[in-house]
Amino acid sequence: MNKRAYYSAEISEFLQQTDAHVVGEISRHHHLDVVSEQTGAWLTQCRILRNVLPHFVNEGNAIFMEFSIPRMGKRADVIIVLSGLVFVLEFKKVVRTVY
């Protein structure tokens, strides 16, 4: 769907694919060594998105994962396009300290 993203699909297509397929597509385009922490993060993102996105299945609504931002040299974790609105999502690891 898009060459700037490691994975892109319409939301309806994303919801039909397995997490393994999505992570596999991202890994295939990733130019660095993929460590288990990174694949775990992508799997977590997929699980979170699968809980939210069923409410937004409409033609033209799309998801882009690991989207390269032109002229910045950076990537956004997820871009979601809903009815012409663009949402940029950045996932951060939460570290819990137990005392």
N, C-alpha and C positions, 0 to 999 in steps of 0.2 A: 504494500500500500504506500509506504513512504521510505525513502532511502536515508533520511536523517535519523530515523529511529531504528534501534536494534530489533524491535518488535512493534508492529502496528496492525490493527485490525478494526473492523467495525465492532461495536460493543457486543452485538448479538453473536458474532463469530468468536470473540474472546471468551464469552460465557460457554460456548460449546466445546472449546478446546481444553485439554487437561493442563494442569500446572506444569507438568513435565514437558509438554510441547512448547509452552510459552517460554519457560526457562531455557529449554534447548535452543530455541530461536535466538534468544538474547545471547547465550553463550557462544553460539556459532559466529556472531558478529563482533563479539568482544575481543579486542586485540591483545589484552593482557592475560596472564594466567588467571583462571577463575578458581578461587578458593572456596571451600565449603561455606565459609561465613557469608560470602557474596551470594552464592546460590540460595542459601537459607534466607537471606534478605529478600531476594526476588520471589521466593515461594511465599513468604509472609505477605509481601505486597499483593500477590495474586489472591491470596485468601481474603485479605481485607477488601480488595476491589470486587471480588465475587459476591461479597455480602451487600455491597452498596449498588453496584451497577445494574442489577436486574430492573430497577425502577426507571432506568434511562435507556431502555432498548427502543430506539427509533432510527429510522433510516437516516444515515449521515452522521449519527453520533459515533465517535471513534475514540480509540485509546492508542497512545504511543508510549512505549516504555524505553527508557535510556535514550532520550531525544537530544540530539546534538543541537546546541543553540548557536546559530550562525554568528560569526565575528566575536564570540566571547570565549570560544575554546572550552566550553563547559557543557555538561549534559544535565538535563532535568530527569529525575527519576521517572515521572509519569506526566504526560500531557493528556487531558481528557477534553474532547470537543463535544459540547452538548448544545444542540440547536443554535450553532454559530458562536457560542460562548466558549472561550478557552480557559481551562483551569490547569495551573501548573502545580504539581504535587511533589514535595520533597519529603521523603521518609527519613527519620532519624532514629538511631538506635537508642533505646532507653536502657540505662544501666541502673539496676536496683542494688542498693547496698543494704545488707542486713547486718544489724548490730546486735 
